[in-house]
Amino acid sequence: MIERALPAYLAGVRIAVTRAGERGGPLADALRRVGATVYDVPLTRIETLDLQPLHDAVARLTQYDWVLLTSVNAVEHLAQAVTARGAEAAMATRRLAVVGPATARATDEQGWRAPTVQPDRMQAEGVLDVLAERSDIEGARILYPCAAGARDVLPDGLRALGATVDVIPAYRSAPDPEGQARLRQLTRDAQVDLVTAAAPSAVDALLDALPPEQASHIPVACIGPVTARAARIAGFPVKVESTAATVEGWVKAIVTAYATGSR
């Protein structure tokens, strides 16, 4: 069966995809399918922290009522600890709250139970709003493996609702010097029309990579209002703010921006 080619909506648009490693592949491929010229320029890499605190928490997993997961990286690091501790049976019965479909798919790939909470508004505030409507949060104990420096919106909000939240940083986003050097070269050569940013940490990496005088001239495509706000504060013009936290929604938002605006 021969696949029909998609219209080249983004023909001539040069986009730097800054997501780390395998995370950037689906976005880059989707953008190429609609005609964009794509540069894979990861500006960060994921570094695993000391996992002993997470292993210790998993060893007493039956004490937790909920596990809160806000990224695929959190799922992968938790899965490593679950396997190492032989805690698969305990994990299979924990209630899960996830932030979006990518995280939900990652939990499904691990064979864990379907998430009890997956909000339509795919950000921390959306998770908190749904959990606030439940009657089983007050007095609950919640495990929250996350990135170092993650926002306090969820743990603070859940504690205000009467829950006990164990926040355990398992990984961090670190600069990728090679990718940052490549982006500097591409911008110096005027080869980039748009740069993607999937999180505030990606905005920080952009600031590390580019001199301040270039920041105001590089349009960015952001997922969600939190990342868009960080980009604006940093001085980047936000050309695209996707409200859908999926690759498909992000690409659609980029196509729409170029269909209705100037190139």
C-alpha positions in Angstrom: 0.0 0.0 0.0 1.4 3.4 -1.0 0.9 6.2 1.5 -0.4 9.4 0.1 1.9 12.3 0.7 0.7 15.0 3.1 0.5 18.6 1.8 3.7 20.5 2.2 2.1 23.1 4.5 5.5 24.1 6.0 7.6 24.0 2.8 10.5 26.4 3.2 10.1 26.7 7.0 13.3 25.8 8.8 12.7 24.5 12.3 15.1 23.5 15.0 13.7 20.7 17.2 15.4 21.0 20.6 14.0 18.0 22.5 16.5 15.6 23.9 17.3 12.3 22.3 14.4 10.0 21.3 11.9 12.5 22.6 12.6 14.8 19.6 12.2 12.1 16.9 8.4 11.9 16.6 8.1 15.7 16.4 10.9 16.0 13.9 9.4 13.3 11.7 5.9 14.8 11.9 7.2 18.2 10.9 9.1 16.8 7.9 5.9 15.0 6.8 4.3 18.4 6.4 7.2 19.9 4.4 9.4 21.6 7.0 13.2 21.5 6.9 14.1 20.2 10.3 17.3 20.3 12.3 17.6 17.9 15.2 19.4 20.1 17.8 18.9 18.7 21.3 19.9 21.4 23.8 19.5 19.3 26.9 20.1 15.7 28.0 18.6 13.7 30.8 20.9 12.9 33.7 19.8 10.3 36.3 20.3 11.4 39.9 21.0 9.2 42.9 18.1 6.7 42.8 18.5 5.4 46.3 15.7 7.6 47.7 13.4 6.4 45.0 14.3 2.8 45.6 13.7 3.3 49.3 10.2 4.7 48.5 9.4 1.8 46.1 10.4 -0.6 48.9 7.4 0.7 50.9 5.2 1.2 47.9 2.2 -0.4 49.6 2.1 2.6 52.0 1.2 4.9 49.1 -2.3 5.5 47.9 -1.3 7.3 44.7 1.6 7.7 42.4 1.8 11.0 40.6 3.6 11.0 37.2 4.1 14.1 35.0 6.6 12.9 32.4 7.8 9.9 30.5 11.1 10.3 32.1 9.5 9.9 35.5 7.8 6.7 34.4 11.0 5.3 33.1 13.0 6.1 36.3 10.2 4.7 38.5 10.0 1.5 36.4 13.7 1.0 36.9 13.2 1.2 40.7 10.1 -1.0 40.6 12.0 -3.7 38.7 15.1 -3.5 40.9 12.9 -3.8 44.0 10.7 -6.5 42.7 7.7 -4.3 43.4 5.6 -5.1 40.3 2.7 -6.5 42.3 2.5 -3.4 44.5 2.8 -1.1 41.6 0.0 -2.8 39.7 -2.5 -1.8 42.4 -1.5 1.8 42.9 -3.8 4.6 41.7 -2.1 6.7 39.1 -2.5 10.4 38.2 -0.8 11.4 35.0 -0.5 14.7 33.2 -1.1 13.7 29.6 -1.4 11.0 26.9 2.4 10.4 26.4 2.8 9.7 30.1 -0.3 7.5 30.1 1.1 5.5 27.2 4.4 5.1 29.0 2.6 3.6 32.1 0.6 1.3 29.8 3.9 0.1 28.2 5.0 -0.9 31.7 1.9 -2.9 32.2 0.6 -0.8 35.1 -3.1 -0.1 35.7 -4.8 2.5 33.7 -4.5 6.0 35.2 -7.3 6.9 37.6 -6.8 10.6 36.8 -5.7 12.0 33.4 -7.0 15.6 33.0 -8.1 17.3 29.7 -6.0 20.3 30.7 -2.5 18.7 30.3 -0.5 20.5 32.8 0.1 20.5 36.6 -2.8 22.8 37.3 -5.1 20.4 35.4 -4.1 17.4 37.4 -4.5 19.4 40.6 -8.0 20.6 39.6 -9.2 17.0 39.0 -7.7 15.6 42.2 -9.3 18.5 44.1 -12.7 17.2 43.1 -12.1 13.8 44.6 -13.0 12.6 48.1 -10.0 10.3 48.5 -7.2 12.9 48.5 -7.5 14.2 52.0 -5.3 11.9 54.2 -3.8 10.2 51.2 -0.1 9.5 50.8 1.3 10.3 47.3 4.6 9.3 45.7 5.8 12.0 43.2 9.0 11.0 41.3 10.0 14.0 39.2 12.7 16.1 37.8 15.0 18.2 40.0 13.7 21.7 40.1 10.1 20.7 39.1 7.5 23.3 39.9 5.9 23.1 43.4 2.3 23.6 42.1 1.3 19.9 42.5 2.9 19.0 45.9 1.9 22.3 47.4 -1.6 22.1 46.1 -2.0 18.5 47.2 -0.7 19.3 50.7 -3.2 22.1 50.9 -5.9 19.4 50.2 -4.7 17.4 53.1 -2.5 14.9 51.3 1.1 13.8 52.3 3.3 14.1 49.3 6.8 12.6 49.0 8.7 14.5 46.3 11.6 12.5 45.0 13.8 14.0 42.3 15.1 11.2 40.1 16.6 13.0 37.1 17.5 16.4 35.8 17.8 18.2 32.5 21.4 19.2 31.8 22.8 21.3 29.0 24.0 19.6 25.8 27.0 21.6 24.7 27.2 20.0 21.3 23.6 20.9 20.5 23.9 24.4 21.8 27.0 25.0 19.7 25.2 23.8 16.6 22.2 26.0 17.3 24.5 29.0 17.6 26.0 28.2 14.3 22.6 27.8 12.6 21.4 31.1 13.9 24.6 32.9 12.9 24.1 31.5 9.4 20.4 32.6 9.4 19.3 29.0 8.8 16.5 28.8 11.4 13.0 30.3 11.2 11.5 28.6 14.3 12.8 26.8 17.4 10.7 24.4 19.5 10.5 24.5 23.3 8.7 21.7 25.2 9.4 22.9 28.8 10.8 25.9 30.7 14.0 23.9 31.0 14.2 24.1 27.2 13.8 27.9 27.3 16.7 28.0 29.9 18.8 25.9 27.5 18.0 28.3 24.6 19.2 31.2 26.8 22.4 29.3 27.5 22.9 28.6 23.8 22.2 32.0 22.3 23.5 35.5 23.1 20.9 37.9 24.4 20.9 40.0 21.2 19.8 36.9 19.2 17.0 35.8 21.6 14.6 38.6 20.6 15.0 37.5 16.9 14.3 33.8 17.2 10.6 32.8 17.2 9.7 29.8 19.3 6.9 27.2 19.2 5.9 26.2 22.8 3.8 23.6 24.3 1.4 25.0 26.9 1.2 28.3 28.7 3.9 27.6 31.3 6.6 27.2 28.7 5.2 30.1 26.6 5.3 32.3 29.7 8.9 31.3 30.4 9.8 32.1 26.7 8.2 35.5 26.8 10.0 36.4 30.1 13.3 35.3 28.6 12.7 37.7 25.6 11.8 35.2 22.9 8.9 36.0 20.5 6.3 33.2 20.9 5.0 32.5 17.5 3.2 29.3 18.5 1.6 28.3 21.8 0.1 24.9 21.5 -2.7 24.0 23.9 -2.5 20.3 23.0 0.4 18.5 24.8 0.8 16.0 22.0 3.0 15.9 18.9 0.0 16.0 16.6 -1.5 19.0 18.4 1.9 20.8 18.4 2.4 20.3 14.7 -1.2 21.4 13.9 -0.6 24.6 15.9 2.6 25.3 14.0 0.9 24.7 10.6 -2.0 26.9 11.7 0.4 29.7 12.7 2.2 29.7 9.3 -1.1 29.4 7.4 -2.6 32.4 9.1 0.5 34.5 9.8 3.6 35.8 8.1 6.6 33.5 7.4 
